């Protein structure tokens, strides 16, 4: 895995929700910091998983160094080598608006508009775009040798990759450009310019949502003209960054059929878009249990339980249940091995690193170190 970090300034952990992306991002951050790289791990997941794993009491939009004792426990030579932060979509969008709009009064109007709040926090894709905005800004600032981005939890990992393209297409659409033009006679938004059908739709929406909706819509469509060009340029810049040779996509998954199918689909889209796939990381893999018969299990149980604490019948029942459980785990291990083989066949030359299933949720420094050690030695 150290070789995979060589020459990379950014690693993007992608994959469906619930496969361990946040933990993987934290472990990769540990590896980077151990290598002497000034490393930043950032997440947009509101759940405190990254903070818990790294022992940081609270993650904010400002990068925070890990504690000295945490650094020592993780095998990092200096706490200043590893920082963590949580991307705040409101701050990410605000920074872009502030860059594009020099008029303080206009900035204040945009920030106070209810539609602006909706677009930047609740609209589908806003979290993904905020993550790319923060990534671009952090790379531009140049304070870190390695940035590791934990992408938002999503049912479709492609949303992160496609968000900049979607935004560019939406901003460049003739409909939005036409809506954003003011009435030449008033320099303000006018329903007259919409035509009979458009005006009727807007008026009906106003009746449903209140007159304030029309006011907010009008102001938003006019004021946003000032930042459309900047949003479009930034979306194009981000797309170029994500295709650069110093960026690597780490596809995190579990060795299950649905997860492997999605990983293969996403890998193909990465290839089509020209974005570099760095490696696969398969979490929660099971090792095949050692073959053991019921008599052998009964004998081992007898050695563990001294004296007359368990009857012969009790040992027989326990051995039977353990043998059935071992058989079930063997079936799962075989199925996982088959799926990883299918993944390897479909992705020749792409490294697949496996991480074993931990006996408990990864939320402690010790468990994070164990995963980092596993990835580092792979």
DRENBA-197317 format. One line per field, with one value per residue (C-alpha): x, y, z; residue number from 1. Coordinates in Angstrom, 2 decimals. Layout:
px: X:...
py: Y:...
pz: Z:...
resi: NUM:...
# end
This chain:
px: 0.00:2.94:3.80:0.28:0.80:3.96:3.36:-0.21:-1.40:-5.02:-6.77:-10.55:-12.31:-15.46:-18.04:-21.60:-22.67:-21.84:-18.73:-16.17:-15.09:-14.58:-12.47:-10.45:-9.84:-8.60:-6.31:-4.84:-4.25:-2.30:-0.16:0.53:1.52:3.75:5.57:6.36:3.74:1.74:-1.65:-5.26:-8.25:-11.57:-15.09:-18.55:-20.28:-22.08:-21.73:-18.76:-17.00:-13.82:-13.58:-14.09:-11.52:-8.87:-9.65:-10.59:-13.35:-15.00:-14.41:-15.05:-14.44:-11.00:-8.33:-7.50:-4.30:-4.71:-3.65:-0.06:-1.06:-3.17:-0.29:1.99:-0.55:-0.95:2.79:2.95:6.21:4.52:0.91:1.35:1.63:-2.03:-5.00:-8.71:-11.72:-15.37:-16.55:-19.34:-21.37:-22.48:-18.90:-17.72:-20.35:-19.87:-16.16:-16.94:-19.55:-17.15:-14.52:-16.89:-18.89:-17.02:-20.15:-20.83:-24.53:-25.02:-23.23:-25.50:-28.61:-27.45:-26.58:-29.92:-32.03:-33.99:-33.55:-29.79:-29.95:-32.02:-29.73:-26.55:-27.77:-30.78:-30.57:-29.44:-25.73:-25.01:-22.99:-20.95:-20.20:-19.32:-16.80:-15.20:-15.16:-13.32:-10.91:-10.07:-9.53:-7.33:-5.17:-4.83:-3.71:-0.91:-0.66:-0.70:1.38:-1.52:-5.28:-7.61:-11.27:-14.00:-16.90:-20.51:-22.52:-24.62:-26.51:-24.68:-20.96:-21.10:-22.85:-19.57:-17.80:-20.66:-21.63:-19.22:-20.40:-24.04:-23.48:-21.67:-24.50:-27.15:-25.37:-24.78:-28.38:-30.16:-33.20:-31.29:-29.39:-32.68:-34.35:-31.42:-31.74:-33.59:-36.34:-34.47:-36.90:-36.72:-33.43:-35.45:-37.11:-40.49:-43.22:-43.98:-40.80:-41.91:-44.83:-48.35:-47.51:-44.39:-46.00:-48.98:-46.69:-44.75:-47.94:-49.41:-46.21:-46.44:-49.98:-48.83:-45.67:-46.58:-45.79:-42.36:-41.49:-41.89:-39.77:-37.01:-37.15:-36.88:-33.99:-32.21:-32.43:-31.05:-28.40:-27.08:-26.06:-23.02:-21.74:-22.88:-19.67:-17.56:-19.51:-19.07:-15.34:-14.85:-16.79:-14.50:-11.41:-12.55:-13.21:-9.67:-8.21:-10.03:-8.42:-4.90:-2.07:-1.54:-5.12:-6.04:-9.50:-9.65:-12.72:-13.92:-16.29:-17.25:-16.75:-20.43:-22.13:-24.00:-20.96:-18.64:-21.14:-21.23:-17.44:-17.01:-19.56:-17.89:-14.42:-15.63:-17.02:-13.71:-11.90:-14.36:-13.92:-10.14:-10.00:-7.31:-8.39:-5.73:-6.86:-9.71:-10.02:-12.32:-13.38:-14.83:-13.41:-13.61:-10.83:-11.91:-12.06:-9.64:-11.28:-12.54:-14.89:-17.45:-15.33:-12.33:-14.44:-15.82:-12.30:-11.17:-14.19:-13.41:-9.90:-11.24:-13.84:-12.21:-13.80:-17.50:-18.66:-20.27:-21.90:-21.08:-24.45:-23.79:-20.40:-22.02:-24.64:-22.06:-19.77:-22.64:-23.60:-19.99:-19.50:-22.61:-21.38:-17.96:-19.63:-21.69:-18.63:-16.78:-19.57:-19.41:-15.62:-15.85:-18.48:-16.33:-13.28:-15.32:-16.50:-12.96:-11.79:-14.46:-13.36:-9.70:-10.58:-12.56:-9.87:-6.48:-3.57:-5.60:-4.49:-7.08:-6.28:-8.40:-9.11:-10.43:-13.69:-12.97:-14.56:-16.14:-16.97:-13.88:-14.12:-10.98:-7.37:-6.23:-8.62:-7.73:-4.04:-4.71:-6.39:-3.63:-1.03:-2.91:-3.16:0.45:1.82:-0.38
py: 0.00:2.35:2.00:3.07:6.29:7.17:10.18:10.66:13.93:12.87:9.58:9.45:6.63:5.69:2.95:2.36:3.18:0.82:-0.82:0.89:3.89:6.16:3.61:2.92:6.64:6.96:3.93:5.31:8.58:6.69:5.05:8.39:10.02:7.07:7.69:11.24:12.87:15.76:14.15:15.34:13.02:14.73:13.36:14.71:11.98:13.68:10.50:10.72:7.59:9.31:11.38:8.27:6.25:8.97:9.97:13.53:14.89:16.99:17.41:20.82:22.46:23.47:20.73:19.42:17.54:14.28:14.08:13.22:10.01:8.96:9.61:7.47:4.64:4.62:4.52:8.04:9.89:13.28:14.33:17.24:14.75:13.71:16.09:15.44:17.58:17.34:19.09:21.59:22.12:25.59:26.74:25.11:26.91:30.16:30.21:29.88:32.65:34.91:34.33:35.16:38.07:41.17:43.18:42.70:43.58:41.05:38.35:39.07:38.73:35.42:34.00:35.04:33.65:30.56:28.96:29.32:27.43:24.70:24.34:24.18:21.84:19.77:19.43:16.04:16.17:19.21:17.15:15.55:18.89:20.45:17.64:18.37:22.11:21.51:19.10:21.66:24.41:22.23:21.17:24.77:25.89:23.30:22.80:18.99:16.41:13.95:14.55:11.60:12.23:10.04:10.54:10.90:7.79:7.12:4.29:5.02:5.71:7.26:10.34:11.72:11.33:12.76:15.72:18.26:17.24:17.52:20.96:22.15:20.86:22.49:25.86:25.80:24.92:27.50:27.36:28.48:31.11:32.47:32.47:34.30:37.27:40.26:42.19:44.82:47.52:46.89:45.04:42.74:39.36:39.60:37.04:38.76:37.29:33.75:33.68:32.59:28.96:29.70:32.53:30.32:27.61:30.10:31.76:28.40:27.50:30.82:30.01:26.67:27.94:31.50:34.87:34.83:32.00:34.27:36.97:34.49:32.87:36.20:37.40:34.09:33.83:37.34:37.28:33.85:35.27:36.68:33.26:31.01:31.56:30.84:27.68:26.49:27.21:25.49:22.41:22.15:22.63:19.90:17.49:18.09:17.52:14.21:12.94:13.97:11.43:12.50:11.46:7.87:6.42:3.72:1.59:0.25:-2.71:-5.93:-9.36:-9.84:-10.20:-6.87:-4.95:-6.56:-5.82:-2.16:-2.04:-3.41:-0.98:1.96:0.84:0.76:4.27:5.44:4.01:5.65:9.03:8.80:8.88:6.67:3.61:3.02:-0.25:-2.21:-2.69:-5.52:-5.15:-7.75:-10.81:-14.19:-16.74:-20.34:-22.17:-25.03:-28.40:-29.96:-32.88:-33.16:-35.65:-33.32:-30.38:-32.46:-33.37:-29.73:-28.65:-31.34:-29.99:-26.46:-27.46:-29.15:-31.48:-32.26:-28.81:-30.24:-33.58:-35.80:-34.96:-31.22:-31.58:-33.56:-30.85:-28.05:-29.89:-30.44:-26.76:-25.61:-27.98:-26.58:-23.02:-23.87:-25.32:-22.17:-19.92:-22.11:-21.62:-17.84:-17.84:-19.85:-17.48:-14.45:-16.06:-16.73:-13.11:-11.76:-14.10:-12.71:-9.17:-10.02:-11.63:-8.58:-6.11:-7.52:-5.58:-3.82:-4.64:-6.12:-5.78:-7.70:-6.63:-9.32:-9.00:-7.49:-9.02:-5.65:-2.30:-0.31:2.65:2.31:3.32:-0.31:-1.58:1.30:0.51:-3.14:-2.17:0.33:-2.37:-4.76:-2.28:-1.16:-4.69:-5.80
pz: 0.00:0.59:-3.08:-3.94:-2.00:-3.90:-6.11:-4.90:-3.44:-3.10:-2.39:-2.79:-0.95:-2.84:-2.54:-1.31:2.22:5.05:3.59:5.84:3.73:6.74:8.61:5.47:4.95:8.54:8.15:4.92:6.75:9.40:6.72:5.05:8.34:9.26:5.97:7.06:4.85:6.29:5.88:6.12:6.34:5.65:5.71:5.03:7.03:9.98:12.05:14.46:13.13:11.98:15.14:17.28:15.35:15.57:19.13:18.16:20.44:17.75:14.04:12.49:9.13:10.42:10.22:13.70:14.62:16.47:20.10:20.99:22.79:19.80:17.44:19.57:19.81:16.01:15.37:13.91:14.69:15.26:15.91:13.49:10.63:10.77:10.78:10.41:9.48:8.52:5.38:6.07:2.85:3.97:4.45:1.22:-0.86:1.07:0.23:-3.47:-3.37:-1.48:-4.15:-6.98:-5.51:-4.39:-3.54:0.19:-0.13:-2.92:-0.91:2.05:-0.15:-1.57:1.86:3.35:0.49:1.49:-1.93:-1.63:1.68:0.05:-2.98:-0.88:1.86:0.81:-2.97:-4.28:-5.02:-2.84:-0.34:-3.09:-4.74:-1.38:-0.88:-4.26:-3.50:-0.23:-1.92:-4.60:-2.04:0.19:-2.75:-3.90:-0.44:-0.53:3.25:3.00:1.19:1.09:1.31:1.83:1.15:2.59:0.19:1.39:2.23:-0.84:-2.46:-5.71:-5.59:-9.05:-7.67:-6.35:-9.68:-11.74:-9.55:-11.13:-14.62:-13.59:-12.13:-15.23:-17.43:-15.25:-15.15:-18.88:-19.71:-21.88:-19.59:-16.50:-18.43:-19.79:-16.38:-14.89:-17.24:-15.72:-17.41:-19.52:-18.49:-14.74:-14.16:-11.94:-12.34:-14.06:-14.60:-17.92:-19.37:-18.62:-20.99:-20.11:-19.26:-17.25:-15.35:-14.48:-13.09:-10.98:-9.69:-8.70:-6.94:-5.13:-3.99:-2.63:-0.97:-0.18:-1.71:-0.10:-2.47:-5.49:-3.90:-2.97:-6.41:-8.20:-6.08:-6.31:-10.11:-10.50:-7.82:-8.77:-12.17:-10.42:-9.43:-12.29:-14.22:-11.14:-10.34:-13.94:-13.96:-10.61:-11.74:-14.78:-12.60:-10.21:-13.08:-14.34:-10.84:-10.42:-13.62:-12.65:-12.19:-8.57:-7.65:-6.86:-6.35:-3.68:-4.24:-0.88:-0.84:0.88:-0.77:-1.53:-4.90:-4.89:-3.65:-6.23:-9.01:-8.02:-7.71:-11.24:-12.62:-10.89:-12.03:-15.62:-15.32:-13.85:-16.87:-19.25:-17.58:-17.46:-13.66:-12.09:-10.08:-7.46:-5.88:-4.33:-0.58:0.47:4.09:6.46:4.79:6.53:6.71:6.18:9.54:10.00:9.27:12.49:13.09:15.88:17.84:17.62:18.78:21.65:22.70:22.61:24.66:27.20:27.61:28.10:30.66:33.62:36.15:36.09:34.97:31.84:31.22:28.26:26.71:27.03:25.33:22.49:21.91:22.01:19.58:17.15:17.17:16.77:13.82:12.13:12.72:11.31:8.22:7.75:8.09:5.59:3.07:3.53:3.21:-0.02:-1.42:-0.58:-2.19:-5.32:-5.51:-5.03:-7.79:-10.08:-9.20:-9.95:-13.29:-14.38:-13.21:-14.27:-12.83:-10.14:-6.61:-4.23:-0.54:1.96:5.53:7.89:9.75:13.15:16.27:17.08:15.49:14.52:16.86:18.96:18.40:18.71:16.04:13.71:14.15:13.33:10.04:9.18:9.86:7.60:4.73:5.14:4.99:2.09
resi: 1:2:3:4:5:6:7:8:9:10:11:12:13:14:15:16:17:18:19:20:21:22:23:24:25:26:27:28:29:30:31:32:33:34:35:36:37:38:39:40:41:42:43:44:45:46:47:48:49:50:51:52:53:54:55:56:57:58:59:60:61:62:63:64:65:66:67:68:69:70:71:72:73:74:75:76:77:78:79:80:81:82:83:84:85:86:87:88:89:90:91:92:93:94:95:96:97:98:99:100:101:102:103:104:105:106:107:108:109:110:111:112:113:114:115:116:117:118:119:120:121:122:123:124:125:126:127:128:129:130:131:132:133:134:135:136:137:138:139:140:141:142:143:144:145:146:147:148:149:150:151:152:153:154:155:156:157:158:159:160:161:162:163:164:165:166:167:168:169:170:171:172:173:174:175:176:177:178:179:180:181:182:183:184:185:186:187:188:189:190:191:192:193:194:195:196:197:198:199:200:201:202:203:204:205:206:207:208:209:210:211:212:213:214:215:216:217:218:219:220:221:222:223:224:225:226:227:228:229:230:231:232:233:234:235:236:237:238:239:240:241:242:243:244:245:246:247:248:249:250:251:252:253:254:255:256:257:258:259:260:261:262:263:264:265:266:267:268:269:270:271:272:273:274:275:276:277:278:279:280:281:282:283:284:285:286:287:288:289:290:291:292:293:294:295:296:297:298:299:300:301:302:303:304:305:306:307:308:309:310:311:312:313:314:315:316:317:318:319:320:321:322:323:324:325:326:327:328:329:330:331:332:333:334:335:336:337:338:339:340:341:342:343:344:345:346:347:348:349:350:351:352:353:354:355:356:357:358:359:360:361:362:363:364:365:366:367:368:369:370:371:372:373:374:375:376:377:378
# end
